[in-house]
Amino acid sequence: MSSLNDNFSEALRAIEARGQHRSLRSTEMKPQGRLQLEGRNCLDFSSNDYLNLSQHPLLIERASEWSKKLGAGAGASRLVTGTREAHLALEARIAAFKGTEAALLFATGWQANAAVVPALLAAAPGAAVFTDRLIHASLHHGCAAAGAKQHRFRHNDLDHLEELLANKGADSPARIIITESVFSMDGDMADLARLVDIAQRLDAFLYLDEAHATGVVGPGGAGLSAGFPGSVDLVMGTFSKALGCFGAYVAGSRLLCDYLVNTCSSFIFSTAPPPAVLGAIDAAFELVPLMDRKRAHLGELGDTLRRGLSTLGVDSLNSTTHIVPAIVGDAGEAVRLSEALADRNIVASAIRPPTVPPGTSRLRLALRATHSHDDIDMLVAAIRASR
């Protein structure tokens, strides 16, 4: 056996000592905001299936239909023989949805962010990069892969961003602002109107991650960027959350997308998304614009949950969306509370460092449009009884 095994064991012991050990559990998605966990039917407050589209008959039917018609796999990367007419048609549909000139499909949001950022920076070596401190790990990874120093502004503090822009990178070949529209752990939103203004005034490229916004916020569920057509230089989003299936996209100008086709490693060297995935995405785009009532219901559930947590003295930070953090603080206590809720058949995952900053371990409560207000009351009562 490799001597590395001793290193693995030592590293795992250190992870356990920090209260950060993780393990896999078998689950199965169910209707009405439920999840089967190890044989038990539980209320699910951890999945990102915000509109419950993963269970929608139209997505399932079209995934099967396109697979039967086009096969199980794409057969190659996009630049070899993997581009079907279905890929091009779907990219045109995404661009129309986002109000951009063009779009590209990617395998996952992580893959897109981690590879697109280095591709952008390769076009302008030495560009100054300004990032919200709480952007997703994939974006931090992309900056690290490019060897870029990040000028990090305090979370959603655009005064701090302007201060940094005034003092950093004036002589660089370009300045790039990277942030999210809906933040995946805090459930708050960026002030996109002001971000757009800052980027335009100071000639900065604006990169917006809309993974947790796509399908849920903005006109027709098209994300915050859809309210500012042509004003965000690059939008990344996913199909694996509110759209209920799998994959990711980048949307922007035709010039940007042509550049990425020729330079972005994950696009160039990855096998194209398979027909079943394309069919499910296509079906989701039929449904999402028609789901305003479900989006409104999600908003009401979020307000109800935040009020309930407030009565318990539990901080939900500045959440205003379908993602509501219940701050616990200590990592071990967050795990204990999550396990206590699981004993009551409620799934509410504990989120700990390094995913969130030290001292802010939490239950990340993700709402689904199929939850009811009674479900929220049951959750709040269970948290009260388990603390």
Sequence and secondary structure as in RCSB ss.txt:
>XXXX:A:sequence
MSSLNDNFSEALRAIEARGQHRSLRSTEMKPQGRLQLEGRNCLDFSSNDYLNLSQHPLLIERASEWSKKLGAGAG
ASRLVTGTREAHLALEARIAAFKGTEAALLFATGWQANAAVVPALLAAAPGAAVFTDRLIHASLHHGCAAAGAKQ
HRFRHNDLDHLEELLANKGADSPARIIITESVFSMDGDMADLARLVDIAQRLDAFLYLDEAHATGVVGPGGAGLS
AGFPGSVDLVMGTFSKALGCFGAYVAGSRLLCDYLVNTCSSFIFSTAPPPAVLGAIDAAFELVPLMDRKRAHLGE
LGDTLRRGLSTLGVDSLNSTTHIVPAIVGDAGEAVRLSEALADRNIVASAIRPPTVPPGTSRLRLALRATHSHDD
IDMLVAAIRASR
>XXXX:A:secstr
  THHHHHHHHHHHHHHTT       EEEETTTEEEETTEEEEE S   TT GGG HHHHHHHHHHHHHH S   
SBIIIII  HHHHHHHHHHHHHHTSSEEEEES HHHHHHHHHHHHHHHSTT EEEEETT  HHHHHHHHHTT  E
EEE TT HHHHHHHHHHS TTSS EEEEEESB TTT  B  HHHHHHHHHHTT EEEEE TTTTTTSSGGG  GG
GGSTT  SEEEEESSSTT S  EEEEE HHHHHHHHHH HHHHHSB   HHHHHHHHHHHHHGGG HHHHHHHHH
HHHHHHHHHHHTT   TT  SSEEEEEEESHHHHHHHHHHHHHTTEE  EE TTSS TT EEEEEE  TT  HHH
HHHHHHHHHHH 
